[in-house]
Protein backbone atom coordinates (compact mmCIF):
# COMPACT_ATOMS: atom_id res chain seq x y z
CA UNK A 1 0.00 0.00 0.00
CA UNK A 2 1.48 3.36 -1.04
CA UNK A 3 1.87 6.06 1.59
CA UNK A 4 -0.77 8.30 -0.04
CA UNK A 5 -3.28 5.47 -0.26
CA UNK A 6 -2.51 4.42 3.34
CA UNK A 7 -3.03 8.02 4.49
CA UNK A 8 -6.38 8.27 2.74
CA UNK A 9 -7.40 4.84 4.06
CA UNK A 10 -6.48 5.85 7.61
CA UNK A 11 -8.35 9.15 7.41
CA UNK A 12 -11.44 7.45 5.97
CA UNK A 13 -11.40 4.76 8.63
CA UNK A 14 -11.04 7.39 11.36
CA UNK A 15 -13.93 9.37 9.88
CA UNK A 16 -16.29 6.41 10.00
CA UNK A 17 -15.15 5.49 13.51
CA UNK A 18 -15.88 8.98 14.81
CA UNK A 19 -18.90 10.03 12.78
CA UNK A 20 -21.53 7.35 12.63
CA UNK A 21 -19.70 4.05 12.47
CA UNK A 22 -19.67 1.50 9.67
CA UNK A 23 -20.74 -2.12 10.03
CA UNK A 24 -19.87 -4.77 7.47
CA UNK A 25 -21.29 -8.22 6.88
CA UNK A 26 -20.49 -11.13 4.59
CA UNK A 27 -16.76 -10.47 4.28
CA UNK A 28 -16.26 -14.23 4.08
CA UNK A 29 -17.50 -13.93 0.49
CA UNK A 30 -14.56 -11.73 -0.55
CA UNK A 31 -12.21 -13.75 -2.81
CA UNK A 32 -9.02 -14.58 -0.94
CA UNK A 33 -6.77 -14.14 -3.98
CA UNK A 34 -6.77 -12.70 -7.48
CA UNK A 35 -8.56 -9.81 -9.10
CA UNK A 36 -12.30 -9.26 -9.15
CA UNK A 37 -14.90 -6.56 -9.68
CA UNK A 38 -16.72 -5.13 -6.66
CA UNK A 39 -20.18 -4.02 -7.81
CA UNK A 40 -22.30 -1.94 -5.47
CA UNK A 41 -25.19 0.49 -5.39
CA UNK A 42 -24.27 4.17 -5.30
CA UNK A 43 -26.19 6.81 -3.38
CA UNK A 44 -23.53 8.97 -1.66
CA UNK A 45 -20.08 10.44 -2.10
CA UNK A 46 -19.13 8.38 0.95
CA UNK A 47 -19.63 5.09 -0.90
CA UNK A 48 -16.10 4.74 -2.35
CA UNK A 49 -14.58 5.55 1.04
CA UNK A 50 -16.83 3.05 2.80
CA UNK A 51 -15.84 0.26 0.42
CA UNK A 52 -12.17 1.17 0.60
CA UNK A 53 -11.83 0.88 4.37
CA UNK A 54 -12.97 -2.75 4.35
CA UNK A 55 -9.82 -3.81 2.52
CA UNK A 56 -6.28 -3.56 3.88
CA UNK A 57 -4.83 -3.57 0.38
CA UNK A 58 -5.30 -1.13 -2.48
CA UNK A 59 -8.35 -1.29 -4.70
CA UNK A 60 -9.19 0.81 -7.75
CA UNK A 61 -12.35 2.60 -8.80
CA UNK A 62 -14.01 3.52 -12.05
CA UNK A 63 -15.06 7.18 -11.92
CA UNK A 64 -16.50 9.62 -14.42
CA UNK A 65 -13.83 11.55 -16.27
CA UNK A 66 -15.29 14.88 -15.17
CA UNK A 67 -13.88 14.29 -11.68
CA UNK A 68 -10.40 13.93 -13.16
CA UNK A 69 -10.74 17.33 -14.83
CA UNK A 70 -11.08 19.24 -11.55
CA UNK A 71 -7.89 21.11 -10.50
CA UNK A 72 -6.99 19.18 -7.35
CA UNK A 73 -8.60 15.84 -8.11
CA UNK A 74 -6.87 15.39 -11.46
CA UNK A 75 -3.57 15.17 -9.59
CA UNK A 76 -4.87 13.16 -6.64
CA UNK A 77 -7.24 10.57 -8.10
CA UNK A 78 -4.79 8.79 -10.44
CA UNK A 79 -2.39 8.35 -7.51
CA UNK A 80 -5.22 6.68 -5.59
CA UNK A 81 -5.86 4.20 -8.38
CA UNK A 82 -8.97 5.78 -9.84
CA UNK A 83 -9.62 5.09 -13.53
CA UNK A 84 -11.37 7.83 -15.53
CA UNK A 85 -14.28 6.73 -17.72
CA UNK A 86 -16.10 8.65 -20.41
CA UNK A 87 -19.62 7.42 -19.71
CA UNK A 88 -20.93 8.63 -23.06
CA UNK A 89 -18.09 7.24 -25.19
CA UNK A 90 -15.96 4.69 -23.30
CA UNK A 91 -12.87 3.97 -25.36
CA UNK A 92 -10.53 1.05 -25.96
CA UNK A 93 -7.80 2.76 -23.93
CA UNK A 94 -10.01 2.74 -20.83
CA UNK A 95 -10.72 -0.96 -21.30
CA UNK A 96 -7.00 -1.64 -21.69
CA UNK A 97 -6.21 0.18 -18.43
CA UNK A 98 -8.93 -1.78 -16.61
CA UNK A 99 -7.53 -5.07 -17.88
CA UNK A 100 -3.99 -4.06 -16.91
CA UNK A 101 -5.13 -3.28 -13.35
CA UNK A 102 -6.92 -6.62 -13.06
CA UNK A 103 -3.93 -8.46 -14.48
CA UNK A 104 -1.79 -7.41 -11.51
CA UNK A 105 -4.44 -8.75 -9.13
CA UNK A 106 -6.01 -5.47 -8.02
CA UNK A 107 -9.81 -5.43 -7.52
CA UNK A 108 -11.84 -2.66 -9.15
CA UNK A 109 -15.01 -1.02 -7.80
CA UNK A 110 -17.76 -0.45 -10.37
CA UNK A 111 -21.12 1.15 -9.72
CA UNK A 112 -23.24 -0.71 -12.31
CA UNK A 113 -26.06 1.85 -12.33
CA UNK A 114 -23.57 4.31 -13.82
CA UNK A 115 -24.53 7.21 -11.55
CA UNK A 116 -25.64 8.07 -8.05
CA UNK A 117 -29.24 7.45 -7.06
CA UNK A 118 -30.71 10.51 -5.38
CA UNK A 119 -33.49 8.40 -3.85
CA UNK A 120 -31.31 5.44 -2.79
CA UNK A 121 -33.48 3.20 -4.97
CA UNK A 122 -31.72 0.68 -7.17
CA UNK A 123 -31.93 1.44 -10.87
CA UNK A 124 -31.20 -0.63 -13.95
CA UNK A 125 -27.62 -1.79 -14.44
CA UNK A 126 -25.80 -0.56 -17.53
CA UNK A 127 -24.72 -3.22 -20.00
CA UNK A 128 -21.15 -1.91 -19.76
CA UNK A 129 -20.44 -3.90 -16.61
CA UNK A 130 -21.59 -7.01 -18.46
CA UNK A 131 -19.09 -6.28 -21.21
CA UNK A 132 -16.25 -5.72 -18.73
CA UNK A 133 -17.06 -8.82 -16.68
CA UNK A 134 -17.15 -11.01 -19.77
CA UNK A 135 -13.97 -9.53 -21.21
CA UNK A 136 -12.02 -9.80 -17.94
CA UNK A 137 -13.21 -13.29 -16.94
CA UNK A 138 -12.95 -12.48 -13.23
CA UNK A 139 -15.49 -12.95 -10.41
CA UNK A 140 -17.95 -10.17 -9.58
CA UNK A 141 -18.50 -9.49 -5.87
CA UNK A 142 -21.91 -7.87 -5.17
CA UNK A 143 -22.17 -5.38 -2.33
CA UNK A 144 -25.00 -3.34 -0.88
CA UNK A 145 -24.13 -0.04 0.83
CA UNK A 146 -26.70 1.05 3.37
CA UNK A 147 -27.52 4.48 4.80
CA UNK A 148 -24.47 6.44 3.61
CA UNK A 149 -26.90 8.89 1.99
CA UNK A 150 -28.37 9.59 5.45
CA UNK A 151 -25.13 10.98 6.88
CA UNK A 152 -24.86 12.88 9.28
CA UNK A 153 -28.12 11.43 10.59
CA UNK A 154 -26.25 8.12 10.79
CA UNK A 155 -24.99 9.31 14.17
CA UNK A 156 -28.34 7.95 15.37
CA UNK A 157 -28.10 4.23 15.93
CA UNK A 158 -31.12 3.34 13.80
CA UNK A 159 -29.50 4.97 10.77
CA UNK A 160 -26.13 3.22 11.06
CA UNK A 161 -24.13 2.78 7.87
CA UNK A 162 -23.36 -0.74 6.72
CA UNK A 163 -22.00 -2.78 3.80
CA UNK A 164 -23.21 -6.29 2.97
CA UNK A 165 -21.26 -8.57 0.63
CA UNK A 166 -22.83 -11.53 -1.10
CA UNK A 167 -21.44 -14.64 -2.80
CA UNK A 168 -19.48 -13.70 -5.92
CA UNK A 169 -20.74 -14.37 -9.42
CA UNK A 170 -18.16 -16.79 -10.70
CA UNK A 171 -16.19 -16.15 -13.87
CA UNK A 172 -17.25 -19.57 -15.19
CA UNK A 173 -20.93 -18.56 -15.17
CA UNK A 174 -20.13 -15.26 -16.88
CA UNK A 175 -18.16 -17.09 -19.59
CA UNK A 176 -21.16 -19.33 -20.34
CA UNK A 177 -23.49 -16.42 -21.07
CA UNK A 178 -24.20 -16.02 -24.78
CA UNK A 179 -22.04 -13.27 -26.33
CA UNK A 180 -23.64 -10.11 -27.68
CA UNK A 181 -25.73 -7.22 -26.43
CA UNK A 182 -28.39 -9.41 -24.83
CA UNK A 183 -25.72 -11.43 -23.03
CA UNK A 184 -24.01 -8.32 -21.67
CA UNK A 185 -27.33 -7.07 -20.31
CA UNK A 186 -28.07 -10.49 -18.80
CA UNK A 187 -24.83 -10.32 -16.82
CA UNK A 188 -25.59 -6.75 -15.74
CA UNK A 189 -29.10 -7.75 -14.66
CA UNK A 190 -27.74 -10.65 -12.63
CA UNK A 191 -25.36 -8.29 -10.84
CA UNK A 192 -28.07 -5.77 -9.94
CA UNK A 193 -30.39 -8.60 -8.83
CA UNK A 194 -27.68 -9.86 -6.47
CA UNK A 195 -27.34 -6.34 -5.03
CA UNK A 196 -31.13 -6.11 -4.69
CA UNK A 197 -31.17 -9.39 -2.74
CA UNK A 198 -28.61 -7.92 -0.34
CA UNK A 199 -30.78 -4.82 -0.02
CA UNK A 200 -33.76 -6.98 0.91
CA UNK A 201 -31.66 -8.86 3.45
CA UNK A 202 -30.56 -5.56 4.98
CA UNK A 203 -34.16 -4.38 5.22
CA UNK A 204 -35.20 -7.60 6.89
CA UNK A 205 -32.31 -7.41 9.34
CA UNK A 206 -33.22 -3.86 10.28
CA UNK A 207 -36.70 -5.06 11.22
CA UNK A 208 -35.45 -7.91 13.41
CA UNK A 209 -34.13 -6.94 16.84
CA UNK A 210 -31.89 -9.99 17.13
CA UNK A 211 -30.13 -9.13 13.89
CA UNK A 212 -29.48 -5.49 14.69
CA UNK A 213 -27.34 -5.99 17.77
CA UNK A 214 -23.80 -4.68 17.52
CA UNK A 215 -21.27 -7.28 16.44
CA UNK A 216 -17.64 -7.49 17.52
CA UNK A 217 -14.87 -5.52 15.90
CA UNK A 218 -12.55 -7.71 13.81
CA UNK A 219 -9.03 -8.18 15.13
CA UNK A 220 -7.55 -7.02 11.84
CA UNK A 221 -8.66 -5.71 8.49
CA UNK A 222 -9.07 -7.76 5.36
CA UNK A 223 -6.05 -8.81 3.36
CA UNK A 224 -5.74 -11.18 0.40
CA UNK A 225 -4.99 -14.24 2.48
CA UNK A 226 -7.06 -13.55 5.58
CA UNK A 227 -10.69 -12.48 5.45
CA UNK A 228 -11.90 -10.85 8.63
CA UNK A 229 -15.21 -11.81 10.26
CA UNK A 230 -18.17 -9.50 9.99
CA UNK A 231 -17.61 -6.50 12.20
CA UNK A 232 -17.73 -2.75 12.46
CA UNK A 233 -15.67 0.41 12.38
PyMOL commands that set and color helices and strands:
alter all, ss='L'
color gray80, all
select helices_A, chain A and resi 3-18+27-29+47-54+65-69+73-80+92-103+127-136+148-150+153-155+157-159+171-176+181-206+209-211
alter helices_A, ss='H'
color red, helices_A
select strands_A, chain A and resi 22-25+36-40+60-64+82-85+108-110+139-146+161-165+231-232
alter strands_A, ss='S'
color yellow, strands_A
deselect
rebuild
show_as cartoon
